[in-house]
Amino acid sequence: MKTLALLLPLLAASQVHAAPVQQSNWYAGASLGYSQFRADRAVTPLIKEDRRAFGAKFYGGYRLSENFALEGGYVHLGRYKETARQAGADLTQTARGSAFYGAVVGTLPLGESFALNGRLGVARARANSTHVLTDGATLDGRKTTRLIGVGLEYKLSPGFSLTADFDDYGKLSSRLKDRMLSVGLKASF
């Protein structure tokens, strides 16, 4: 009887420790990175082109399982700038890129701390520009396009992860495309 009285609290304590930690399915994150624009050639030859920019991504998602999630977000892709010579003068036009997106995210765990992510979705992208060049060379426009991305995640703790992502946002307008390499922090809540 005394042995049973001693074993009961130990058995109950072991069951408390054996219960898995319940992790929320919701997450949110932010990342900063390097954005690279690609422009289809204008009719007017360019003398200078600045394709690199600073970008930022803000997103949230819901994990459907350990391996799949639905994610949505906003990305600011930075500024593209091009200079061309027209009628003897150097003219410069700039465009700022951004997109809202929705994607399915697949996750492949690589041990306890690392995971490989793949992202496939749709983006509503746009480029706002100054209309300086003629000959149909405007950078302005809106497009609904595909989003393809890959990433690596490192768990700092059960609720926080470091992320590194490469995302291709496709066409922002009829002339402008963009992709971004970013590093950030993701929180589960």
N, C-alpha and C positions, 0 to 999 in steps of 0.2 A: 504494500500500500504506500509506504514511504517512497519507494522507487518510482511508482507511478506519479506521485505528487511532485517529485523532482523532475521527471521527464516531460510532464505536460507543459510547463512554462518553456522549457528548451525547445520542444516541438513547435509550440506556437510562435516563438521567436524566429525559428528557422523558416517558417512559412512566410513571415512578414518579410524577411530578407530575400526570399526566393521569388517574391512577386516582382514582375517586370516593371520598370519605370514607364509610366504612360507618357508618351511624347505627343505633343499636339501635331495635327496635320497641317496647320497654317504656318507659312513662313513669309518673310519680307527681306529685301536686301537692297544694297546700293553699291555701285562700283564706279571707278574712275578709270579712264584709259586713253589710249591712242587710237584715233579714228583716221582712216585713210579713204579719201574720195578718189573716184575714177570717173573721168568725164569723157563722153564721146566727143570726138573732134568737131569743133565748130567749122563753118565755112571759112571764117577768117583765121589765118594762122596765128597761134599764140606765141608771144615772146617770153612770157613768164607764167608759171603755174604753181600755186601753193596748195598741195593736196593733203597735207597732214594737219590734224587738228586735235584739240583736247575734247574728250567726250565724257558723258556721265549717263549712267543707267540706274533707274529706280524700278523695282518690281516686287510683286507679291505672288504667292501661289498656294495651292492646296494639294497635298500629297494624297493620291488615290490609293497608293500602296507604297511599299518600300522602294519599288522600282519605277513608278510612274507618278507624274504630277501634272497639273494644269497650271500655267503661269501666264500672267499678264503684266505689262509694264510700259514705261515711257523711256525713251532714249533721246538724249540731246547729242547730236553727232558733231557739233562744232561748225567751223566755217571753212569754206572752199573759196579760193580767190584765183582769178585768171586775168592776165593782161594781154591785150592784142593791139596791133597797130592798124588803125583805120583812117583813111584820108590823111595820112601823115601825122596823126596824133596817137599817143598811147592811151588806150582806154582800159579801165579796170572794172570788172564786175565781181561781186561776191555773192555767195549763197550760204544760208544757214540750213543745216539739215536736222530733221527730227522724225520720230516715228512712235506710234503706239503699236503694241503687238500683243498677240495671244499665241501661246504655243503649248505643245505637249512636250514634257521633259522626261526622258528616259535616264535612269541612273543605274550604273553598274558598280557595286561596292568593290573596292580593291583593298581588302583588309578591314580593320576596325576604324581607321582614321581617314582613309582616302576613298574617293569615289570619282568615277568618270561619268560626265553628263553629256547627253546629246539633246539638242533642241530643234524642233521642227514646227513651224507655225506660219502665221500670216501677219504681215505688218502693213499698217496704213502710214505710209511715209510721205514726207513733203520736203520741198526745197523752196525757201523764200529768198529771192534774189533782187539785186538792183539790176534794172534792165538798161544796160549801157550799150552792149554790142548789138549790131544789126544782123541781117542775113539769117534770121531764125536761130540765133545762137543763145537764146535765153536759157537760163538754168532753172527758172521757175517751174513748179509743177507739183502734182500729187499723184501718187500711185499706190495701188494695193498690190503688194508683192509678197513673195515667199521670204521666210526667215529660216536660215540654217545656222546652227551653232554647235560648238563642242566646248567642253570645259572640264576643269579639274577642281575638286572640292577637298579641303582638309578640315576635319572637325577639331576645333580648339577645345570644345566642351560639348555636352549634350545639346545645348541651345545655340551655340555659335560656331560658324564655319568661315574660313577664308576661301574665296573663290577666284579662279582665273578662267576667263571665258574669251572665246573668239567667235564673234557673230557676224554673219554676212546678211545685210538688210536688203540687198538687191537694188532695184532702181527707185530713186527718190523722185525723179522727174524723167522726162524723155531723154535727157543728156547725162544725168548724174547718178552714180551708184556709190554705195558706201559699205564699209566693213569696219569692225572695231575690236581691238584687243583690250581687255579690261581686267582689273584686279579689284576685289571688293570684300564686303563682309555680309554674311547672311545670318539672320536670327530666326529661330523657330519659337513659336509661342502658342 
